[in-house]
Amino acid sequence: MTIHDGPPGEASDKCSVGANRALAELGLDLLGASQAQATALVPEIDENNLPDALPDQGIGAEAALRLLSGSVLAGAARLSHPGYFAHMDPPTEAVTWIAAMWQAATNQNQLHPDVGPQTRALERRLIEWLSPYFGMSGGHLVPGSTVANLTALWAAREARGIKRVAASTQSHLSVRKASDLLGLEYLPMPVDARHRLQLDRHPLPPDTALVATAGTVATGAVDAFERHGAAWLHVDAAWGGPLRLSDRYAAQLEGIASADSVGFSAHKWCFQPKGSAVLLFKDNAEAEAPLTYGGGYLAVPNVGLLGSAPASALPFVASLLAWGRGGLSARIDHTMAQGQVLSEAVASDPALELWGKPETGVVVWRSRAHAAEAIRPLLTDAWMSLTRLDGATWFRCVPANPAVSGEHVYDAVLDALKHLDRRSGQ
């Protein structure tokens, strides 16, 4: 089929659909070919293939895709490889690709019901599905947990009059950002040896919002969901939140229903494309009332930070319909189990050191004899991230990949250690 590259309006709707189908098939072919060649953990775009200035004349859709595929696709990390145990970035499945393509193709805007009436209904239903698992009454989707944290604290300021925000020193930097943007005093709180929020017995000032973390970025630690006298308790569950949907591990976040708000990233442990997160409120009416704006050009009130917004509920709902809660749970439970496999292997190996027992699957560990920076380049078909703790560098393995094998990664590290031992004459 010939791909139409003419100007808008030159092709009929029928021809345009055919051209789009051909482009979609080409895109999948290029994706498959490029993934088969992918080897890099941190890819770099080959800017030499791009013109220095914006071209006056286009090269056509097919040529553009072929040009970009060599650098963007071939250099992309192999997120679905059994050895990929690196970041909080999961592989996505075909059902999300197709649903996300539908959104891009129809370009529905959640701000206008006449543009996306059904996708607005999808978001409402998705929130109804998820809220009970967290003991919340409602909420809305946001592009990520940075926006979730900002919006939750914005609601707390307007609804409860908070003037300061307390959070652990291991909380995500977005909490500090939100405090600065909202003009709120930020109070960093100490943590214990396992990176969990540690407050003394004295209650916080009554005009304080306390942010607890369910899965810190560096080690996956979970704070206790206690108010300590705070006027508002928000849980940043960007990583750990989906455990509430797990058959085996929901109790890891027991007590989260005591919070006033909870945010989590669907583009982490719910295996969604980037730009998908959920913000939930205990009293949705109280929280969203001060975040609601109107205008003569709006058919419905605008709630929250975003104006125009894509139908990010579409791929999420498609995934949950395809898998069911049990299917999502199976993916989460498997990744948690693989984190356990790796942590047990490390703990039983005298040549290795485990930082601590994983709470939300994140395994932090290192070699006792060799620097992590020396080991990582020698790994074959295994990828791990690094983190700095107390001045030392550790491996940080995040189980966001349903295909990951803890045994595979452990074996790859043993091979690298043997190489280093031989090199040093041990």
N, C-alpha and C positions, 0 to 999 in steps of 0.2 A: 504494500500500500504506500502511495506517495504521501509524504508528510508536507502539509500545506504551511508555507512560511510567509504568505502574503500579508498585507495590511489588514486591519480589522474591517469587517464588512465585506471583504472580497469573496469569502467562502460562505456557502449556505450553512445553516445549523447542522444539517446532515453531514456535510463534508467536514465541518469542524469537529463533530463527534468522532468521525473516522480518523481524522488527523490526531486527535487527542489519544485515541486508542493506540495508534501506531507509536506515538511518542511514549505512552505508558509501557508498551512492550519493549521499546528500545531502552527505556530507563531501567526496567527490570533486568534486561540482558546485560547492560553495562554494570549494574549493581552486582549481579552474580559473578561476572568475570573479574571485577575489581576486588571483591571480597576474597576470591580464590587466591589473589596475589598479595593481599594485605599482610604486612608483617610489622608495621610500626606501632609503637605504643602512643607516641606523641607525634602526629603527622604534621608536616609543613606543606602549605600550599606552594606549588611551584609558580611563583609570580612571573617567571620568565615566559610562561605561556600566555600571559595576559597583556593586552596593549597598555602602554604607559598612560594614555589618555582615553577618555570615553570615546569610542568610535562613532563616527557619523553614520556609518552604514553597518547594519547587523550582518552576522554570518549565518543566520538561520538557526532554528531550534535544534535540529539534529546535530549540526556542527558545534553548537554551544554546549550541548550535553556531552558530546564526545570529548571536547576540550577539557571540560571540568572534571570528567570522570577519572581521568588519569591521575589527578592530584588529590581531589577531595575524597573520592571513593576509595581509590587504591591505597591511600595513606591513612584511612580511618582505622581506629582501634578495632580489634576483633572481639567485640563485646560478648559474643555468643560462643567463644572458644572455651573448651573445658578448662583451659589454663588461665582464663581471664578472671583474676581475683583482686582487682585493683581499686576501683572507685565506686561511688554511689551512682553509677550510670549503667542502667540495665540494657540488654538488648530488647528490641521491640519485636512483636510478632506481626504476621501479615494482616491480621484482622485490624490492627491499629493503622497500618500503612494505608489500607483501602479506605477506612473511615476518615483518616486525616486527609486523604486525597479528595474525598467527597467534600469536605469542608473547604479545602483550597479551591476546588472547582466551582462550587456554588457561592463561596465567599460570603457566607451568612454572617450577619452582624447581630450579636445578642442585644445590642442597644435598641434595635428597631424590630418590633414583633412582626411587621409585615414582610420583613426580609428573612427572618428566621423563626417563624412561629413554632415549628415542631422542635427545633433544637433548644429553644427556650424551655419547652416542656420537658425535654430530656434532662436538662440541668436540674430542674425542680425535682424530677423523679430520682435522679442520681443522689441528690442531697437527702431525700427521704430514705433512700436505701442505706446510706452511710451513717446518718446521724445517730440512730439507736445504738450502734456499736460503741459510741463514745459518750452516750448519755446526754447528747446535745439535742436542741429542738430545731435547728435549721442553720442556714449559712449560704455560701456561694463559692464559686470557683474563682481562683486567682492564678496568675501565671507561674507562681513559685512561692516557696515558703518565706522568702524575703518580703514579698508583698503581703503574705498572710500575717507575718509578725507586725508589720507596719500597720495594717488595717485593724488588727486586734487591739493594739495599743492606742490607736486613734479612737476606737470605740470606747475603750476604757477611760480615756481622757474626757470624752464628751459625755458619756453616760454616768460615770462615777466620780469625775473630777480629779483624777489622779494627777499628781505633779512630779512623780519620780518613778523610775523603773529599776527594780533590783533583779539581777541575774548573775549566775555563776561566772567565774572567770573562764570557764570552758564553753560558755554559751556561744552561739553563732554570732559573727560580727554584725549580722543584720539587726540584732536587737539593739546594739549600740547605735547603728545607723538610724533606726526608727526613733530612738530617744532623741537624737540630735535633730532630726527633721521635725519632730513634734514639739520641740522646746521643753523636753522633760529632763530632769536631772537623772543621770545614770549612776547606779550604785553597784559596782562589781563586788560580788560576794565570794568568799573563799570556798574551796572544794576540799574533799578528803583525799586520801591516797589513791582512790579509785575514780577520781574526777567527778564525784557527785556533790551537788550543792550542800554546803555545810553552814547552817545558821545556828546561832546561839539561841538560848531560851527567850531572849527579849524579843517581843513582837516588832514587826516593821511598823513604821509610821502609817497611820490609817489612810493617807492619800497616796499609797504606793501600789504599783502593779508589780507582782512577782512573776517572773518568767522561769518556768521549769523546763528542762530539756529532756526529751525522751529519745535518746540516741545522739550523744555528742559527736561532732564531726571526727575528732581524732581517735576516740576509743569506743564510741557507741554507748557511753555510760547513760544511765537513767536516773534522774533526780526523783526524790520523793514528791508526791503531789500534795504537799501541805501548804496551807495559806500563810502561816506565821503572821496572822493579823492583817495581811494585805487586803486592799479593797477589791482587787481583781487578780485572779490567777489565770495566767495564760500558759499553755503547754505548747512549746515548739517541738512538735513530733515529726519534723521534716523527714527524718529517717525511720524512726521506730513506729510511727503511727499505724501503718498497715498491719502490725502484729495483732491489733485488735480484731482483725478479720481471720486470724489463724486458728485452726483447730487446736494446735498444741501450745501456742505461745501467747495467747491473748492475756493470760494472767501476768505476763511480764509488765503490762501497763495497768494493772489493777489499781483502781482509785482515780483514774483519769476523769471519770464523770464528775468529780468534785470541782473541776476547772470551770471557769467562765467562758473560756474559748480554747479551741484546739486547732492547730494547723498542721497539715502534713503534705508532703510532695507525692503526687501520683506518678511523677516522672522518675521516681526512685523505685520503691518496693512495690509499686502497682504496675510497673513495666509499661508506662505510657510514654509517648513522645514528649520532648522537652516543652515546657510552658504549660504544665498542668499540675495544679495543686488545689487543695480543699481547705477552706476556712469554715469552722463550725462554731456556733455560739450556744451556750446554755439557754439564755433567754434571747432568742433571735429578734424578737420585736424590740426589746430594749436596746440591743446592740446596734441594729441596723437603722433604727429611726434617725439618729443624728448623722448617719452616713448616706442619707437619701436626699437626692436633689431632683428638682424638676425644671422644666423649660418649655417654652411654647412650641419648640420643634420636636419635643419628645412625646410619644404616645404613652409611654410608661415611665415611672420614676427611674432615675439612674442611681443604683445602689453601689457604694464602694468606691474604690480608687479609679477604676478603669472607666473610660467612656466606651468607645468602640471596642468590642471584644470578639474573638473568634469562638466558634462552637466547639470548645475543647472537651465538652461533655460527650461529643459524638464518638470519638475513638474509645473513650473510657467506658461508656455504656456498651458499645459493641464488644469490647473485651469481656466485660462482666457477664453479658448475655451469652457469649461464646463459652466462657469457662465456668460460670457460676461462682459463688463464693468459695465453694469447695475447690475449684480449679485454681483460683488465686491462692487459697491457703496451701495447696499442694506445692505451688511454686515457692512460696515463702518458706514453708516447712523444709523443703529440700535444701534451700540455700542455707538456712540455719543449721541443718544437719551437717552440711559440708564445712561450715565454720567450726563445728564441734570436732569433726574428723581432723581438720588441720590443727586446731588448738591442742588436741590430745596427743597428736604426733609430736608437736613441738615440745609439749610438757614432758614427754617421755624420753626426749633426746638430750643427753647431757651436753651436747655441743651447742644447743640452742636455748634461748631464754624467752619465756612467755611473759608479757607485761602483766597480764591479769586474765582471769576467767571472762570470756566474752559474755556481755549481757544481751546485746542485740545482734549477735553474729559477727561483729567486727573483731578480727584477730590481730593483735599488735604483738610483734615478736622480733627477735634478732639473733644473729649468730654471736656467740661469745668470743670468737677468734677473729672474725672478718667483718669489715664494715659493710653495711647494707649497700652503700654506693658502689662497692667493688663487686658485690654478688649480682646485683640486678642486671648489668650488661651481659652477664654470662648465661642468663636463663634462656632455655630453649622452649618455645611455645608455652611460656608462663609469664604472667604480668602481675606485678604488685606495686602499690603506691608506697610512698615514704611519708613519715611524719616525724617532727621533732618534739621530743618530750624531755624536759629537764636537761636540755643541752645535748641530748644524744639522739641519733637517728635510728628509727625503728621501721620495720616493715609494717604496713597497714593493709590488711586484706579485708575487703568489703564484699560480702556475699550477695551481690545484686544480680548475679547471672544464674538463671535456673539450670544451665548446663554445666556449671562449674564442678570441678572435682578437687576436693581438698587433698586427696592422695596424689593426684597428678602434680599439683603445685609443690607439695612436699618433696616428691621424688626429683622434680626439676631443681629444687634448691640443693638437695643432696649431691646431685651431679655437679652443680656449680661449686659447691664446697670442696669436693674432691679435686676439681681442677685447681682451685686456689691452694689447696694443701700441696699438691704436686709442684705447683709453681714456687711455693715457698720452701720446698724441700722437707716438709713435715711427713 
